[in-house]
Amino acid sequence: MGSYILKRLVSAVPVVLGLTIVVFLIMAMIPGDPATAILGAYATPENVARINRDLGLDQPLPVRYFIWLTSLLQGDFGRSYSLNRPVLDEVWERFQATLLLAGASFVICSILGVAAGVVSAARQYGTADKAITFAVLLGISIPSFFLGMMLILIFSVSLGWFPPSGMQGLAYLGGGGFRDVAHHLVLPATALALVALGVIARLSRSAMLEVLRQDYIRTARAKGVDERGVVWRHALKAAMVSIVPVLGLQAGFVLSGAVYIEKVFEWPGVGRMLVDAILQRDLLLVQGGVVLVATLYVLFNIIVDVIQAMLDPRIKT
Amino acid sequence: MTTLALIARNRLALWGGIVLILVILLALVTPWLPLYPPNATDPSIKNAWFGEEGHLLGTDHLGRDILSRLLWGTRVSLAIGFASAVIAAVLGAAIGIVAGYFGGRTDNILMRLIDLIMGFPYILLALAIVAALGPGLMNALIAVAAVNIPFFARNIRGVTVGIAHKEFVDAAKLAGMGHVRIILTEILPNVVPVIVVAASTTVGWMILETAGLSFLGLGSQPPDPDLGSMLGLAKDSLITDPHVSYPPGLMILIIVMSINLLGDGIRDALDPRLRSGALSRPAAATTVDRRGAAPAFRDEGILEMTDLSTEFRLKRRTYKAVGGVTLAVKPGECLGIIGESGSGKSVTALSVMGLVASPPGVITGGAVYVEGEDTVGMPYRQLRALRGDRVAYIFQDPLATLHPLFTVGDQLVEAIRVHHRVSDKEARAKALELLKQVRIPNAESRIDSYPHEMSGGMRQRVGIAMALANDPEVIIADEPTTALDVTVQAQILSLLSDLRRERGLAIVFITHDFGVVAQLCDRVAVMYAGRIVEEGSTSDILRSPAHPYTKRLIACVPELGEGKRALAAIPGLPPAVDRLPDGCHFADRCPKARDVCRQDDVALMGQGGRAVRCLFPEAEVPGAPEAVPGPPVEAEPITADRVEAAQ
């Protein structure tokens, strides 16, 4: 297993490199003079000169890329102009809040989504299946930001159970304690989870239906395993092999959806930071944020692959 | 046309389509509707509630009419969503077709790029593009289209690869057509349906995404309305004026939901598996729909079937897989059921414990007595308690029938523990003992192997060990040696033979191989088109087969070393069991068939366990019509249709 993890890590290197190239090329698309575009209203001659020097903008494209990449490898993601602090510090701090939100809703949508899919498959065409299918359809059709707003209206405004916003960040970063954070987390994590939950439930249902037709399921029945064991032990274990990669993909969707949810609930996460940075034309912050989060996402997918390999002994590790 | 009809038959998809068309029509006629101008502010009536001051849906924080903004915004959101879907579909399809058609390095480079883009959480890419191009509706469109290109490229490439090597493409190449022409005239028409399906399942998603970017303030810019930016503004006054958020939110929901319903309908209509009902979940036990009373218990054996009938009911057709089978097996006895593929022998075996997949299988009549208790229609709990405990199965192809993700030890332990309350440790000790009994070498280490780590013969021994786990009375072996090579087959047969003697097991052995029957079985029942056509002791049947079918089946068995007799395949094919002929089902393939054979059902006639279902049997059977020996079975030249028939 150790060597498999190492192998996957090594294979991630070109992916991360390619990713930096893509981000670099997108940023190089900026029409007109990049320094002026970055600085906008602050484009004094001194500032333009400083940016050009900072970014090596007087150099040809490949050279600029290597200069940028070298500084990234040294942990230097540049300085945010709008916040006047190192990009790396800001992104890392914000990312933890996003990780908390996305992580919590990822756990919720994975567990509930798979469970809903299993129940739906086990009761194919029954009432539970129909109810779940409808809920799933609703889940994948509703804009998560609208759902979040409705949750606020119901659970914050009408019932007063949870706060609509005001999350300060994590405790050691100056936020509230566990109870406070958890209290703030419930609504946004739920809103974020519901959408991905639909997709996961759908795929789990079809994966289960596929597995339930296999010969080894008939064998389990012939042994006298009861239906609960057939569905939740035999079928689910086999279905997980095709569900886990989908969970990995959905993590990307959860992370993406967090951008909207962070705005709705004023969550101090990396998504809101990126949107603000775009509106402020703080492109170094955007660039750094995208590279860092995408890299972490690649690492997360390696973890998914490793889990997959542990689940399925047929995968050569 | 059939596809359209199928979509229309799916009620939800139909409703989705209707709602979507209505919304689109509404958006199209918006400019001619008597509405307030969408951007006209009126500070005197800010945040009016529904219906106030002549504003049906109220006004927003600047006193603008929400109904007007909603309809104008719907126009924009629909246009942007569909536009980005079209752009993504066209560019993605172009990349996919080029990669799939040219293959090789082109394919490699393009797909690497696509993988790279798919490695991003899509919003990061969209944000990066908007950051570079600047906020704005067109830039949001570009961003959403760009992040969806990989999805199309991958799907279309997969389909194209399949088409690019078909004969008609090769023919076009040989005819000297250029690549561009081949792609446009040969490939594209075949790929279009896939593009349509992919687009119909993603356009809803793209509308959500463009609305999302506008919601974040990165898409449509004030004062122009689109549904996302309306929600973004509504969010700012959510707590004081929640009603402003309902219309745009619900409109997005309605649009996306109708698109998704329609898209699902299209996808299902094009999925052949769904049409055939092959995606249904098999129930815990076969459905029983027995007309009339259960036949009485005759007390002829530990397992006794009387008039067992099992059908497969598909939408329009009914396949009578088993048409009234009566059989019995005593303790210590081995009964062979022999027949060609599709003769109903496996379905007979699976019906015993209600293991025929249902839907589509239904047991429609007869009874199966296990130790005097009828299992047909027995409550599930009781049936489950019998499965694997009193009656155990051994299946063909143990690679498919053993669970791939559990060790063989765990599967054996489970087989024991579902019927006996023993500790894990005891069960494991028993499992080890079982593995030794079926002569698995190094059982101590093999117990922790996964099925894929074992050879075919070893796996089948595990299958047998699992069947023996609870000391059953009856073992039903459904072609257990078919997937194995000959030497392993012989070992498995001698193992079963020994176990039968040692434990007094009753074995029902299903096979298509008379050689195997001769080695193991005391008695044989020959099945054809869902019925028993002959039964008797193995020696009687091998020595003097009475049914023309049996005679020809025996003639199919190669003789080792002799080489005197040429093999004789049976001409023709068994009848389809949804269109069984009147009278004798074998008549169409029988060289002796006369008109009378095709008139009425022929009964199984005989006495003392020897019987034949033939009006003109080959050999004398007491209680059956007089023998009319036909010509000896002669070898026929191997022809293509015979090879097909044999397969």
Boltz contact constraints between the chains, C-beta under 6 A:
constraints:
  - contact:
      token1: [A, 15]
      token2: [B, 119]
      max_distance: 6.0
  - contact:
      token1: [A, 18]
      token2: [B, 116]
      max_distance: 6.0
  - contact:
      token1: [A, 23]
      token2: [B, 128]
      max_distance: 6.0
  - contact:
      token1: [A, 26]
      token2: [B, 128]
      max_distance: 6.0
  - contact:
      token1: [A, 26]
      token2: [B, 129]
      max_distance: 6.0
  - contact:
      token1: [A, 26]
      token2: [B, 132]
      max_distance: 6.0
  - contact:
      token1: [A, 27]
      token2: [B, 132]
      max_distance: 6.0
  - contact:
      token1: [A, 29]
      token2: [B, 132]
      max_distance: 6.0
  - contact:
      token1: [A, 30]
      token2: [B, 132]
      max_distance: 6.0
  - contact:
      token1: [A, 124]
      token2: [B, 281]
      max_distance: 6.0
  - contact:
      token1: [A, 141]
      token2: [B, 253]
      max_distance: 6.0
  - contact:
      token1: [A, 141]
      token2: [B, 256]
      max_distance: 6.0
  - contact:
      token1: [A, 141]
      token2: [B, 257]
      max_distance: 6.0
  - contact:
      token1: [A, 141]
      token2: [B, 260]
      max_distance: 6.0
  - contact:
      token1: [A, 142]
      token2: [B, 253]
      max_distance: 6.0
  - contact:
      token1: [A, 143]
      token2: [B, 208]
      max_distance: 6.0
  - contact:
      token1: [A, 143]
      token2: [B, 211]
      max_distance: 6.0
  - contact:
      token1: [A, 143]
      token2: [B, 252]
      max_distance: 6.0
  - contact:
      token1: [A, 145]
      token2: [B, 215]
      max_distance: 6.0
  - contact:
      token1: [A, 146]
      token2: [B, 249]
      max_distance: 6.0
  - contact:
      token1: [A, 149]
      token2: [B, 238]
      max_distance: 6.0
  - contact:
      token1: [A, 149]
      token2: [B, 245]
      max_distance: 6.0
  - contact:
      token1: [A, 153]
      token2: [B, 242]
      max_distance: 6.0
  - contact:
      token1: [A, 157]
      token2: [B, 239]
      max_distance: 6.0
  - contact:
      token1: [A, 209]
      token2: [B, 279]
      max_distance: 6.0
  - contact:
      token1: [A, 209]
      token2: [B, 281]
      max_distance: 6.0
  - contact:
      token1: [A, 212]
      token2: [B, 281]
      max_distance: 6.0
  - contact:
      token1: [A, 215]
      token2: [B, 400]
      max_distance: 6.0
  - contact:
      token1: [A, 215]
      token2: [B, 401]
      max_distance: 6.0
  - contact:
      token1: [A, 216]
      token2: [B, 401]
      max_distance: 6.0
  - contact:
      token1: [A, 216]
      token2: [B, 403]
      max_distance: 6.0
  - contact:
      token1: [A, 218]
      token2: [B, 355]
      max_distance: 6.0
  - contact:
      token1: [A, 219]
      token2: [B, 401]
      max_distance: 6.0
  - contact:
      token1: [A, 222]
      token2: [B, 355]
      max_distance: 6.0
  - contact:
      token1: [A, 222]
      token2: [B, 387]
      max_distance: 6.0
  - contact:
      token1: [A, 222]
      token2: [B, 393]
      max_distance: 6.0
  - contact:
      token1: [A, 223]
      token2: [B, 388]
      max_distance: 6.0
  - contact:
      token1: [A, 223]
      token2: [B, 415]
      max_distance: 6.0
  - contact:
      token1: [A, 224]
      token2: [B, 384]
      max_distance: 6.0
  - contact:
      token1: [A, 224]
      token2: [B, 387]
      max_distance: 6.0
  - contact:
      token1: [A, 224]
      token2: [B, 388]
      max_distance: 6.0
  - contact:
      token1: [A, 224]
      token2: [B, 389]
      max_distance: 6.0
  - contact:
      token1: [A, 224]
      token2: [B, 418]
      max_distance: 6.0
  - contact:
      token1: [A, 224]
      token2: [B, 419]
      max_distance: 6.0
  - contact:
      token1: [A, 225]
      token2: [B, 418]
      max_distance: 6.0
  - contact:
      token1: [A, 226]
      token2: [B, 384]
      max_distance: 6.0
  - contact:
      token1: [A, 227]
      token2: [B, 284]
      max_distance: 6.0
  - contact:
      token1: [A, 234]
      token2: [B, 403]
      max_distance: 6.0
  - contact:
      token1: [A, 237]
      token2: [B, 405]
      max_distance: 6.0
  - contact:
      token1: [A, 238]
      token2: [B, 405]
      max_distance: 6.0
  - contact:
      token1: [A, 252]
      token2: [B, 121]
      max_distance: 6.0
  - contact:
      token1: [A, 255]
      token2: [B, 121]
      max_distance: 6.0
  - contact:
      token1: [A, 256]
      token2: [B, 121]
      max_distance: 6.0
  - contact:
      token1: [A, 256]
      token2: [B, 122]
      max_distance: 6.0
  - contact:
      token1: [A, 256]
      token2: [B, 123]
      max_distance: 6.0
  - contact:
      token1: [A, 259]
      token2: [B, 123]
      max_distance: 6.0
  - contact:
      token1: [A, 260]
      token2: [B, 212]
      max_distance: 6.0
  - contact:
      token1: [A, 274]
      token2: [B, 127]
      max_distance: 6.0
  - contact:
      token1: [A, 275]
      token2: [B, 216]
      max_distance: 6.0
  - contact:
      token1: [A, 278]
      token2: [B, 131]
      max_distance: 6.0
  - contact:
      token1: [A, 286]
      token2: [B, 131]
      max_distance: 6.0
  - contact:
      token1: [A, 290]
      token2: [B, 124]
      max_distance: 6.0
  - contact:
      token1: [A, 290]
      token2: [B, 128]
      max_distance: 6.0
  - contact:
      token1: [A, 293]
      token2: [B, 124]
      max_distance: 6.0
  - contact:
      token1: [A, 294]
      token2: [B, 120]
      max_distance: 6.0
  - contact:
      token1: [A, 294]
      token2: [B, 124]
      max_distance: 6.0
  - contact:
      token1: [A, 297]
      token2: [B, 121]
      max_distance: 6.0
  - contact:
      token1: [A, 313]
      token2: [B, 450]
      max_distance: 6.0
  - contact:
      token1: [A, 314]
      token2: [B, 452]
      max_distance: 6.0
